[in-house]
């Protein structure tokens, strides 16, 4: 329904290394309403589900400043300007955060984290036959514990709210659809 929205102006009101905050002014034509909207601009993100040859999911536990609590997640992060593509970014994030590597990485889905107020996408990858090859190579402000979780325990961890990160849950939904369609 883009035809109902006339963009009148746009201004970046804040910018740092992670995001920009943009204020857009629109005219909503059907009701003749002028309104300001705030948009959070992020680079695109990746996440990756690493699975070992024996069916364990390589997960990470870290403290999240937004919720001020630890979360159980899969590796992921921003696609940097140095990454040639999302797959390379996902492989890099997996190895940096866990020390694991895979030569079998498959794109299994893409979501828009919150299209009402954000402009970015999150690409989800599956890494098969993942094996440890090194130690972690964390950013200066990262403290991450690696945890191996049985693949069959993931649904219960989501149901019991032990996995709460929405993009991680979306990633496992993509995995379920991938597996259901027999593409593995």
C-alpha positions in Angstrom: 0.0 0.0 0.0 3.0 2.2 -0.6 0.8 4.5 -2.9 -0.9 5.8 0.3 2.3 7.2 1.8 4.1 10.3 0.5 7.5 10.9 2.0 7.9 14.6 2.8 11.4 14.5 4.3 14.0 12.5 6.1 16.7 13.4 8.7 19.3 11.4 10.5 19.1 12.6 14.1 21.6 10.2 15.7 24.4 7.9 14.5 27.0 5.7 16.1 29.0 2.6 15.1 25.9 0.3 15.4 22.9 2.2 14.2 21.4 5.4 12.9 18.2 6.9 14.0 16.2 8.5 11.2 13.1 10.7 11.5 10.8 10.5 8.4 7.9 12.8 7.8 5.0 11.3 5.8 1.7 12.4 4.5 -0.8 9.5 4.8 -3.0 10.4 1.8 -6.3 8.5 2.5 -6.9 10.4 5.8 -4.8 13.5 5.0 -2.6 13.0 8.1 0.9 14.3 8.5 3.0 12.2 10.9 6.6 11.7 11.9 8.0 8.2 12.2 11.3 7.0 13.7 13.3 4.4 11.9 16.3 2.5 13.3 18.9 1.9 10.5 21.1 -1.1 11.1 23.5 -3.0 8.8 22.2 -6.4 7.9 22.8 -9.3 10.3 23.5 -13.0 10.1 23.0 -15.9 12.4 24.1 -19.5 12.0 23.1 -22.9 13.4 26.2 -25.0 13.8 25.6 -28.7 14.1 28.3 -31.2 14.9 28.6 -34.6 13.1 26.9 -36.2 16.2 23.9 -33.9 16.1 24.9 -31.4 18.8 24.0 -27.7 18.2 26.9 -25.4 19.0 25.3 -22.6 21.0 26.6 -19.6 22.9 25.6 -18.0 26.2 26.3 -14.3 26.7 25.1 -11.3 28.8 22.8 -9.0 26.8 22.8 -5.4 27.8 19.3 -4.7 26.5 17.6 -7.2 28.7 20.3 -7.2 31.4 20.4 -11.0 31.5 22.2 -13.9 30.0 20.7 -15.5 26.8 21.2 -18.8 25.1 21.7 -18.1 21.4 23.4 -19.3 18.2 26.4 -17.4 16.8 25.7 -14.3 14.8 26.2 -10.6 14.4 26.5 -7.7 12.0 27.7 -8.1 8.4 30.8 -6.0 8.2 32.0 -4.0 5.3 34.9 -6.5 5.0 32.5 -9.5 4.5 32.1 -10.3 0.8 28.6 -11.7 1.4 26.3 -12.9 4.2 27.6 -16.5 4.1 31.1 -15.3 4.7 29.9 -13.1 7.6 28.1 -16.1 9.2 31.1 -18.4 8.9 33.3 -15.6 10.4 30.9 -15.1 13.3 30.7 -18.8 14.0 34.4 -19.2 14.1 35.1 -16.0 16.1 32.4 -16.8 18.7 32.9 -20.6 19.1 36.1 -21.7 17.4 34.1 -24.1 15.2 34.3 -24.3 11.4 32.3 -26.0 8.6 32.8 -26.5 4.9 29.0 -27.1 4.5 27.1 -23.9 5.1 23.6 -23.5 3.6 21.4 -20.4 3.6 18.0 -21.5 5.0 16.1 -18.3 5.4 15.9 -14.5 5.8 13.8 -12.4 8.0 13.2 -8.7 8.6 13.7 -8.3 12.4 11.1 -5.5 12.8 10.0 -3.9 9.5 7.7 -1.4 11.4 10.8 0.5 12.8 13.9 -1.2 11.3 15.4 -1.3 7.8 17.6 -4.4 8.0 17.5 -8.1 7.3 18.8 -11.1 9.2 20.1 -14.0 7.1 20.1 -17.5 8.6 22.5 -20.2 7.8 22.9 -23.9 8.7 26.4 -25.3 9.2 26.7 -29.0 9.0 29.5 -31.3 10.2 30.8 -28.4 12.3 34.1 -29.1 14.1 36.3 -27.1 16.5 39.4 -25.8 14.8 40.6 -23.0 17.2 39.8 -21.1 20.3 37.5 -18.1 20.3 38.5 -14.8 18.8 36.2 -12.4 20.6 35.7 -8.7 20.2 37.1 -6.7 23.2 33.6 -6.4 24.8 32.5 -10.0 24.2 32.4 -12.7 26.9 30.8 -15.9 25.4 30.5 -19.4 26.8 30.1 -22.2 24.2 27.5 -24.8 25.0 26.7 -28.0 23.1 23.0 -28.7 23.1 21.3 -31.9 21.7 19.3 -31.0 18.6 16.2 -32.8 20.0 16.3 -30.5 23.1 15.9 -27.2 21.1 12.1 -27.2 21.0 11.9 -27.8 24.8 14.3 -25.0 25.4 12.1 -22.6 23.3 8.9 -23.8 25.0 10.4 -23.4 28.5 11.7 -19.8 27.6 15.3 -20.8 28.0 15.8 -19.7 24.4 14.1 -16.3 24.1 16.0 -14.4 21.4 13.4 -13.9 18.6 16.0 -14.1 15.8 17.3 -17.4 17.2 13.7 -18.8 17.4 13.1 -17.6 13.8 16.4 -19.4 12.8 15.1 -22.7 14.3 11.8 -22.2 12.5 13.7 -21.9 9.3 15.6 -25.1 10.2 12.4 -26.9 10.9 11.0 -25.9 7.5 14.3 -26.9 5.8 14.3 -30.3 7.4 10.5 -30.8 6.8 11.0 -30.2 3.1 13.7 -32.9 2.9 16.3 -30.5 1.7 19.1 -31.9 4.0 
